[in-house]
């Protein structure tokens, strides 16, 4: 067999009754005595004129045209359990809708005709769907011998020769499936690694990896060697009980279900599937980069915005740690502590708020503020955080105010930044304050870089006592930063307490209380009232039991006194008949009443 015009010899062998291979070309005589030529992996370079000669007795001139046809490129691998039914389909062009369909199978010594118009084999059948240009092949009760590569196509006949347009279908049969299942997750661009265990009697058999996705099964890699590499894939067999698989620089297309198989002796296309591996590729997309600087010892609030993924899990991590420790709230719409930061996942706005309570130099670095869009996809914004040390930051001050009054607080922020004013709650989280209580007055610029901003809190009440922070707020496309640099302790000045007649003569007093102190005072007062109520109830019960047997101290029910204190003083100059009793009626809430008695002796 020669190719013209250069008369390049393709095959030259007199043993025409045997299988002859020359690269991609195979020459053999089929079971009916016809000369067969098989060309694998046909390409455009194979087009041209050929001259085929047989023992000098006759020859054939053949012109081969190679055209691109998208219908027939897909080659599907089929895996079926022994004893079950195998099904696969083959496409053909509309031009060959009426041409006969045929099935071949590659063998060691020839290509065997399995099914055609003139030859039919038990357990094999073909059904042709001319509307879809597909004919389906069915093999029932599959045996290990049925494994192999099948060639399906259409036959075109000429006066002296015929040719076939072929699709290849590798058929693998398995005796067991599918072993232990495991899941492997790896980030896009990294290396995926997993291993598959086999029995010791299989240690020298061929190892194979299949990949299945969307009902398509492909052979990925196979070998009998201890170490074998094919592009980004490699297999290492320890020759004891397991072989390891690595896939470098993985892409989303590498995701899917992988089947680990071991060849069954004597049958080259029969395997035992020993493990199933679900490989998930996590794609991480950087949507932007931001940078912020703040002061050591101060606070910092970072707001990461993901409005299109409001309820999706959000996180922040540090790249210097390989993002191995992801900080996330764990719950939604609630502040939660996670190490040295507090986090809040706001599902209404799609915002993750991260609060550094007290920045340290070690907090500086590169962070990822991201969201898990799906099981396989994440997006994040890269954040460059620098921590500066300045003796004047954070600044601390103390302010005092009377209830119902007004307090004015001044703080210094960068010239072009928006002022942020917040109050710490019981968990030391700096929360925004109602705008009805706080008024931002016009700031004045002392220098080109900074300005003094004045904040007023009106109608001060007990609840307003506590710790406030003042800082600067900046915003870019995806992140908002709030650098808290001024700490304000607001104390409440209580008014003087005026004592009634007969009470202690000590002068009026004044005190400053914080919000925490006020809570203690109120709690003590409530406890004392409860004790007084209990005491009154006990005294009343005892009084009712005594009846009229004893003389009772005079009381005035309308005065609402809690108790009466009767004091008798005996003097020789006073008589018992002249004893006097005085009650104070001016004070409804008096704590006690004094009864005085003077006695004169005759």
HELIX and SHEET records of a PDB file:
HELIX    1   1 UNK A   44  UNK A   46  5                                   3    
HELIX    2   2 UNK A   70  UNK A   72  5                                   3    
HELIX    3   3 UNK A   94  UNK A   96  5                                   3    
HELIX    4   4 UNK A  144  UNK A  146  5                                   3    
HELIX    5   5 UNK A  200  UNK A  202  5                                   3    
HELIX    6   6 UNK A  252  UNK A  254  5                                   3    
HELIX    7   7 UNK A  307  UNK A  309  5                                   3    
HELIX    8   8 UNK A  319  UNK A  321  5                                   3    
HELIX    9   9 UNK A  361  UNK A  363  5                                   3    
HELIX   10  10 UNK A  462  UNK A  464  5                                   3    
HELIX   11  11 UNK A  515  UNK A  546  1                                  32    
HELIX   12  12 UNK A  557  UNK A  559  5                                   3    
HELIX   13  13 UNK A  576  UNK A  578  5                                   3    
SHEET    1   A 4 UNK A   8  UNK A   9  0                                        
SHEET    2   A 4 UNK A   2  UNK A   4 -1                                        
SHEET    3   A 4 UNK A  48  UNK A  54 -1                                        
SHEET    4   A 4 UNK A  58  UNK A  64 -1                                        
SHEET    1   B 3 UNK A  20  UNK A  22  0                                        
SHEET    2   B 3 UNK A  25  UNK A  29 -1                                        
SHEET    3   B 3 UNK A  35  UNK A  39 -1                                        
SHEET    1   C 5 UNK A  78  UNK A  81  0                                        
SHEET    2   C 5 UNK A 162  UNK A 174  1                                        
SHEET    3   C 5 UNK A 148  UNK A 157 -1                                        
SHEET    4   C 5 UNK A 101  UNK A 106 -1                                        
SHEET    5   C 5 UNK A 111  UNK A 115 -1                                        
SHEET    1   D 4 UNK A  78  UNK A  81  0                                        
SHEET    2   D 4 UNK A 162  UNK A 174  1                                        
SHEET    3   D 4 UNK A 270  UNK A 295  1                                        
SHEET    4   D 4 UNK A 180  UNK A 187  1                                        
SHEET    1   E 6 UNK A  78  UNK A  81  0                                        
SHEET    2   E 6 UNK A 162  UNK A 174  1                                        
SHEET    3   E 6 UNK A 270  UNK A 295  1                                        
SHEET    4   E 6 UNK A 256  UNK A 263 -1                                        
SHEET    5   E 6 UNK A 207  UNK A 213 -1                                        
SHEET    6   E 6 UNK A 216  UNK A 223 -1                                        
SHEET    1   F 6 UNK A  78  UNK A  81  0                                        
SHEET    2   F 6 UNK A 162  UNK A 174  1                                        
SHEET    3   F 6 UNK A 270  UNK A 295  1                                        
SHEET    4   F 6 UNK A 377  UNK A 388  1                                        
SHEET    5   F 6 UNK A 365  UNK A 372 -1                                        
SHEET    6   F 6 UNK A 314  UNK A 318 -1                                        
SHEET    1   G 3 UNK A  86  UNK A  91  0                                        
SHEET    2   G 3 UNK A 134  UNK A 139 -1                                        
SHEET    3   G 3 UNK A 124  UNK A 129 -1                                        
SHEET    1   H 4 UNK A 192  UNK A 197  0                                        
SHEET    2   H 4 UNK A 242  UNK A 247 -1                                        
SHEET    3   H 4 UNK A 233  UNK A 237 -1                                        
SHEET    4   H 4 UNK A 227  UNK A 230 -1                                        
SHEET    1   I 6 UNK A 336  UNK A 338  0                                        
SHEET    2   I 6 UNK A 341  UNK A 346 -1                                        
SHEET    3   I 6 UNK A 351  UNK A 356 -1                                        
SHEET    4   I 6 UNK A 299  UNK A 305 -1                                        
SHEET    5   I 6 UNK A 479  UNK A 494 -1                                        
SHEET    6   I 6 UNK A 395  UNK A 402  1                                        
SHEET    1   J 8 UNK A 336  UNK A 338  0                                        
SHEET    2   J 8 UNK A 341  UNK A 346 -1                                        
SHEET    3   J 8 UNK A 351  UNK A 356 -1                                        
SHEET    4   J 8 UNK A 299  UNK A 305 -1                                        
SHEET    5   J 8 UNK A 479  UNK A 494 -1                                        
SHEET    6   J 8 UNK A 466  UNK A 475 -1                                        
SHEET    7   J 8 UNK A 418  UNK A 424 -1                                        
SHEET    8   J 8 UNK A 430  UNK A 432 -1                                        
SHEET    1   K 6 UNK A 336  UNK A 338  0                                        
SHEET    2   K 6 UNK A 341  UNK A 346 -1                                        
SHEET    3   K 6 UNK A 351  UNK A 356 -1                                        
SHEET    4   K 6 UNK A 299  UNK A 305 -1                                        
SHEET    5   K 6 UNK A 479  UNK A 494 -1                                        
SHEET    6   K 6 UNK A 511  UNK A 513 -1                                        
SHEET    1   L 3 UNK A 407  UNK A 414  0                                        
SHEET    2   L 3 UNK A 450  UNK A 457 -1                                        
SHEET    3   L 3 UNK A 438  UNK A 440 -1                                        
SHEET    1   M 3 UNK A 407  UNK A 414  0                                        
SHEET    2   M 3 UNK A 450  UNK A 457 -1                                        
SHEET    3   M 3 UNK A 444  UNK A 445 -1                                        
SHEET    1   N 2 UNK A 565  UNK A 566  0                                        
SHEET    2   N 2 UNK A 594  UNK A 595  1                                        
END                                                                             
